[in-house]
Amino acid sequence: MRFTLIIGLVIATIVTRPGFAQEPLEPLSLAGTVIADNKTGLSFGARGCIIEISKKALQSSNAFAEQVLVRLDDRAAILALKTAQARLSDLEAALNERDLAVSVVKAEITRVQEEQRFVDKEFERTHVLFQRGLVNETTLEAAERRKMEALFAVDRSKEELKRVISNKARANIAVEIGDLEVLARELDLDELTLKSPFSGVLLNFEPKLGDCVSQGSLAAQIYSPDEKSVETFVFMDQLVAGQSFGIAIGNPVDVIRINEEICRGKISLIDTQANLETQNVKITIKLNPQCASIMFLNEAVTIKTLSENG
């Protein structure tokens, strides 16, 4: 059973009550256990059978950032990716054809507009000749017919331009869809590769070639060797009199290994709950990165509290 302690209020009351003098520091000797600060699970992103394992990672239990640890059978995923890429190439070729069609129609519009201007001038000359009696009505009607045909040709070319522009827009959309399809297939392929998210030490990394795994199953755990802490417990009465024992967040402590090597650390967390039966409160001590890397997980150590100045 556990209950919440208003630790800060109790300590503040003891320190600030009139008549209570600052007691001399009484170092404590506590037993603790080394833990990892950022231990992370590595899970398979897809189901499949293992076809490749990093021998270096398997033998040394160490990994560097973005290192490929395990690769699952990716033949089907590679085929799907190549199919999507081929489809995208076909769509891009179709888009290029639509671009060419737009250019052709624009050139056609320029040509028929030039022809229309020429026919308009010819009609004007014929009309003047008709007014002077130099040509008959049939010749004038023929010139007028050519004028109307030239106008219709310009209109048809402009309508064709709208159509090919619409086709180009649809081709653009198809290419965007093809891009997304390729991206999806690339993601599917990436999910078949298990990589290390950062440089660290692997735990329980025991894959075997040929084993088939399910999506989300745990492959290993990894932690950064220079990011470790020590967990320990103090009695509630010691914590209440924390100023006397040097128990406060930010206070330095010495972490002593079994071979008497000393690693300096600082109190980083004091829990706000205590065990009702044992009257213990958990304390976390952040280790100096320089010596944390040589300490083992779950290693038993001794903690000695120090003054604020060490």
Residue pairs with C-beta under 8 A, 6 or more apart in sequence:
1 275
1 276
1 277
2 273
2 274
2 275
2 276
3 273
3 274
3 276
4 272
4 273
5 236
5 272
5 273
5 274
5 281
7 239
7 240
7 270
7 272
7 281
10 240
11 239
11 240
11 242
11 243
14 20
14 240
14 241
14 243
15 22
15 243
22 243
23 241
23 243
23 244
24 244
25 244
25 245
25 246
25 305
25 307
26 244
26 245
26 246
27 245
27 246
27 304
27 305
27 306
28 234
28 238
28 245
28 246
28 247
28 303
28 304
28 305
29 302
29 303
29 304
30 232
30 233
30 234
30 302
30 303
30 304
30 305
31 232
31 300
31 301
31 302
31 303
32 230
32 231
32 232
32 255
32 285
32 300
32 301
32 302
32 303
33 230
33 231
33 232
33 298
33 299
33 300
33 301
34 228
34 229
34 230
34 287
34 295
34 296
34 297
34 298
34 299
34 301
35 228
35 229
35 230
35 231
35 297
35 298
36 223
36 224
36 227
36 228
36 297
37 223
37 224
37 227
37 228
37 229
37 286
38 223
38 224
38 227
39 203
39 221
39 222
39 223
40 197
40 221
40 222
40 223
41 218
41 220
41 221
42 69
42 194
42 196
42 197
42 218
42 219
42 220
42 221
42 222
43 216
43 217
43 218
43 219
44 70
44 72
44 194
44 213
44 214
44 215
44 216
44 217
44 219
45 190
45 191
45 192
45 194
45 215
46 72
46 188
46 191
46 192
46 215
47 72
47 212
47 213
47 214
47 215
48 72
48 73
48 74
48 192
48 212
48 213
49 72
49 73
49 210
49 211
49 212
49 213
50 70
50 71
50 72
50 73
50 207
50 208
50 209
50 210
50 211
50 212
50 213
51 71
51 72
51 73
51 74
51 209
52 68
52 70
52 71
52 209
53 69
53 70
53 71
53 207
53 208
53 209
54 63
54 67
54 68
54 69
54 70
56 62
57 63
57 67
57 69
57 196
57 202
57 205
58 205
58 207
61 201
61 202
61 203
61 205
62 200
62 201
62 202
63 69
63 196
63 199
63 200
63 201
63 202
63 222
64 196
64 199
65 196
65 197
65 198
65 199
66 195
66 196
67 195
67 196
68 193
68 194
68 195
69 194
69 195
69 196
69 202
69 205
69 207
69 219
69 220
70 193
70 194
70 207
70 219
71 192
71 193
71 194
72 192
72 193
72 194
72 213
73 192
74 189
74 192
74 193
77 185
77 188
77 189
77 192
78 189
80 185
80 188
81 182
81 185
81 186
81 188
81 189
83 185
84 178
84 181
84 182
84 184
84 185
85 182
87 178
87 181
88 175
88 178
88 179
88 181
88 182
91 171
91 174
91 175
91 177
91 178
92 175
92 178
94 171
94 174
95 168
95 171
95 172
95 174
95 175
97 171
98 164
98 167
98 168
98 171
99 168
101 164
101 167
101 168
102 161
102 164
102 165
102 168
105 157
105 160
105 161
105 164
106 161
108 157
108 160
109 154
109 157
109 158
109 161
112 150
112 153
112 154
112 157
113 154
115 150
115 153
116 147
116 150
116 151
116 153
116 154
119 143
119 146
119 147
119 149
119 150
120 147
120 150
122 143
122 146
122 147
123 143
123 144
123 146
123 147
126 135
126 139
126 140
126 143
127 140
127 143
129 135
129 139
130 136
130 137
130 139
130 140
194 219
196 202
196 222
197 222
198 222
198 224
199 224
200 222
200 223
200 224
200 225
201 222
201 223
201 224
201 225
202 220
202 221
202 222
203 220
203 221
203 222
203 223
203 297
204 218
204 220
204 221
205 219
205 220
206 220
207 219
213 219
223 297
225 292
225 293
226 289
226 290
226 292
226 293
227 289
227 292
228 287
228 292
228 293
228 295
228 297
229 265
229 268
229 284
229 285
229 286
229 287
230 255
230 265
230 284
230 285
230 287
230 301
230 303
231 282
231 283
231 284
231 285
232 282
232 283
232 285
232 303
233 278
233 280
233 281
233 282
233 283
234 245
234 247
234 280
234 281
234 283
235 279
235 280
235 281
236 274
236 279
236 280
236 281
237 279
238 245
238 247
239 247
239 270
239 281
242 248
245 305
246 253
246 305
246 306
246 307
246 308
247 267
247 270
247 283
247 305
248 267
248 270
248 308
249 267
249 268
249 269
249 270
250 266
250 267
250 308
251 266
251 267
251 305
251 306
251 307
251 308
252 264
252 265
252 266
252 306
252 307
252 308
252 310
253 264
253 265
253 266
253 267
253 285
253 303
253 304
253 305
253 306
254 262
254 263
254 264
254 265
254 303
254 304
254 306
255 262
255 263
255 264
255 265
255 285
255 287
255 301
255 302
255 303
256 262
256 263
256 301
256 302
256 303
256 304
257 263
257 295
257 299
257 301
258 299
258 300
258 301
261 291
263 287
263 288
263 291
263 292
263 295
264 288
264 291
264 310
265 285
265 286
265 287
265 288
265 303
266 285
266 286
267 283
267 284
267 285
267 286
268 284
268 285
268 286
269 283
269 284
270 281
270 283
270 284
271 281
271 282
271 283
273 281
274 280
274 281
275 281
285 303
287 295
295 301
